[in-house]
Amino acid sequence: MNQTITTNSNFSLPIANKALDISTKSWFAVAIAGQWAFAIYIAAIYLLTPVFGLDVTNFSPAPNLKHAEGMVLTAFFVHVIPAIYLSMFGIFQLIPSIRNSYRGFHRINGRIFLLLGFFGATSGLILQWSKGLETNTLASLGISINGLLIIVATFFAYKYAVAKRFDLHKRWAIHAFFLVNGVWTFRLYLMGWYMVNQGPNGNTPNVDGPMDIFLSFACYLLPMLVAELYFWSKKQRSNVKVWFSTLIVSIGAMVTMVGVGAAIMMMWIPRVIKFFNAI
């Protein structure tokens, strides 16, 4: 009898909620490391190479950059350079202690994030569909839907902030964060997939293989689904449901950790090292 009570208390609702918070904070810690690593990579490859008189196309993985010109080239840099700020400061919007203690910073940083996210989405759509028939793939459709959803999410996040409907603002802002970082998440999932499989599996050089197509949708739909699960779990009074949510969030944190590690080791560090060797 006493053993049963002790066992049940170990899985009680307060402990389940605490475990959910720990798993969420673990994801944040991993995400911050990945976001800042990505920001350093973008700054080195696209911001510092021209400063040192280097040809950015020798370091960029973008296959069509060498032939880009005019509006397409402008759209590329409008799309890429703001990612430095978005990756460095965007995640601060989701940290409650910063949001509550530094409200002025939260408001200003939030407006900048939403504005840059909107421009990143529109420029990304221009880039995606500037390739002509080459873009007519399901993978391109996934990325295009991502861009359109960014525009929708940033609009509603701003609308509800102005209306002081902070419950709805928080929900839309979190979805805007995941949508804006869809390409970042795609890289994590792709590199993590390569690491697990010790190479491509269902991927092609044109990024239109079955796994590429799946990841082009999963990179934003899965995080958004986990976010909705988190919101749902906060309203539950059943420890089983909260523990289930904790499990899913923990899996998400582990997947992100694998992806961050793989992207840093396989994609970002080699190109940053190549840049530093060239200067």
N, C-alpha and C positions, 0 to 999 in steps of 0.2 A: 504494500500500500504506500509506504513512505517513498519507496524507490520509484513508483509510478508518478507520484506527485513531483518528485525531484526532476524526473525525466521530462514531464510536461512543462515544468517551470523553465527548463533550459530552452524550450522551443516556444515560449510564450510570445504574445504580441509585442510587448515592449522590446524584447530581445530581437525579434524578427525585424522590427523597425530599425533598431540599432544596426543590425547586420546589413540591412538595405542601405542605410546611410554610409556605412563603411565601404561597401562595394561601390557605391556611387562616387565617393571621394577617391577611391582607388582608380576608378576610370578617369577622373579629373586629373590625377597626378600623372598618369600615363599619357593622357591627351595633351597636357601642357608640354611635356617633354617632346612629344611628336610635333606639336604645332611650332614650338620654338626651333626645333631642328629644321623643319621645313622652311621657316622664315629665314634662317641663316643660309640655307641652300639657295633660295630664291634671290636673296640679296647678293650672294657671291656670284651667281651665274648671270643674272640679268641686270643688276644695278652696278656692281663693281667692275665687271669686265670692260665696259666702255670707259670707265674712269682710268683704267690702266692701259687703254689703247688696244685691248684684245677683241677679237672677233667673237661675239656671243654665240654664233652658230657653231663654233668649235667645241662648245661646252653644253649647249642646250640639247635635250633629247627630242625636242619638237622637230619632226622630220621635214615639215614644209616651211620652216622659218627661213631657210636659205633663199627661197624663191618668193617670199612674202614682200609686198610693197604697197604703198599707198594706204588706203583705208584698212586693209587687212593687217598690215604691219602695225599701224597705229592701234587698232583694236587689240592686237596681241599684247602690246605693252600696257595698255589700259586695263587689260584683263589680268596680267601677271604681276605688275609692280604693286598694286594695292594689296595683293596677297601677303606681302610682308607685314603690313599693319594688321590686317585681319587675323593673321596667325599669331602675332605677338600679343595683341590686346583683346581680341574678340572673346576669348574664353573667360576673361575677367568679368564679363557681363553675367556669367552664370554662377559666380561664386557669391553666396549669400552675404558673407562677412564684408566683402568689398561693396556689394550692392547696398547694404544697409548703413555702412559707416562712411562711405564716400559717394553720396548721392549725386553730387555735382559731376564727379568723374563718370559715374554710371550713365547719367543723361547725355553728356557730351560724347563719351565713347560709344554709347549706343547709337546716337545719330550718325556718327562717322561710320560705324560698322554697317548700319542699314544702307547708308548712301553708297558706300564702296561696294557692298554686296549687290546692290541694284545695278551699278555700272559694270561690275564683274559679270553679272548674269547677261546683260544686254550685249556686252562685247564678246562674251563666250558664245552666244547664239550666232553672232555675226561670223565668228571664226569657224564654228561648227558647220555652218551652211554655206561658207565661201568656197568649199571644196567641190561644189557641183555634185555630179552623180555619185562621187566617192562617199558622200555623206548619207546616201540612201540605204542605211542599214539599221537594224534594230538597236545596235549599240549607240548610234548617233541619236536615235529616238529617245533612248534612256537619258542621255546627256541633255538633250533638248528639253525634255520634260522637267529635268532638274532645274534648268535655267528659268523656265516659265514659272515653276513653283517658287523659286527664289523671289521673283517679282511679286507674286501673290503674298508670300509670307512676310516680306519686308514691309509691304503696304499695310497689312493688318497689324503687324507689330507696332508700327508707328501710329496708326489710327487709334488703337486701344490705349497706347501710352498717352496720347494727347487727350483722349476722353477719360483718362484716369481709371480705366477698367484694367487694373493691374493684374487681375487673375487671368484675363484673356490675353493681355499683353505678354505675360510671362510664357504662356503656352505658345503663342505665335513666335515670340523671340527665340525660344529654344528650337523650334522647328526651323526658323530662319538660320540659326547657327549651323544646324546639321546640313541644311540644304546648301548654304554658302560653302561649307567645307566638304561638299560631295566629291569634288575632284581629289582633294586630300585623302578622303576615306577610300576612294577608288584605288589610289596608289598603295595604301596600307593593305587593303584586301588582296590586291594583285600581287604585291611582293610577298605577303604572307602565304598566299596560295603557291607561289613559286618555291618558297622555302619548304613548305610542307611536302610538296611533290618533287622537290629537288630539280625543279625546272618547270617549263610550261606544260600544262595538261588541259586541253580544251581551249588553248589560246592560239592566236595567229599573229604574225608580224603586223597585220593591218588592224589588230584589236577588234576583230569581228567574229572570233570563235565563240562557241556556245558558252564557255565560262566568262569570256569578256562581256558578252551580252548580258548574262546574269548579273555580273558585278556592276555593270553600268546602271542597273536599276537598284540593286541591293545597296550600293554605296550611300544612298540617302533614305531609301524606304526602310531598311532594317534599323538604322539609328532612330528614325522617327517612330517606328513601331515600338522600340524599347522605351522611348520617351513617353509615349502614350501609356505603356504598361506601368511605368513609374508613377505617372499621374493617377492612374487607376488604383494602384496599390496603396497610395497615400489616403484613399478614402475607405479602405477595407478595414474590417474589424475581425477578420479571420486570419489567424496566424499562418494557416496553410497557404492562403493566397499571397500573403506578404513574403513568405519563404520562397514561394514559386517565383515571384518577381525578383527576389534577391538572387536566386539561382541564374535567371536570365541576364540580369545586369552584370553579375560576376562573370558569366561566359562572355558577355560583350566586352568587359574590361580585359579579359585574357586574350580575346581575339585582337583587340586594339593593341595590346602589348606586343603580341607576336608580329602584327603588321608594322608597328612603329620600329621594332628592332630590325625587321627585314628591310624596310624602306631605308633606314639609316645606313645599314651595312651594305646593301646591294645597290641603292640608287643615289642617295644623297652624299655620303662620305666620299665615294670614288670621284665624283665630279667636283666636289669642293677641293679635294686634294689635287686634282688635275689643275684647277684654277690657281691654287697657291704655288704649285710647281712652275706655273707659267709666268708669274709676276716677278 
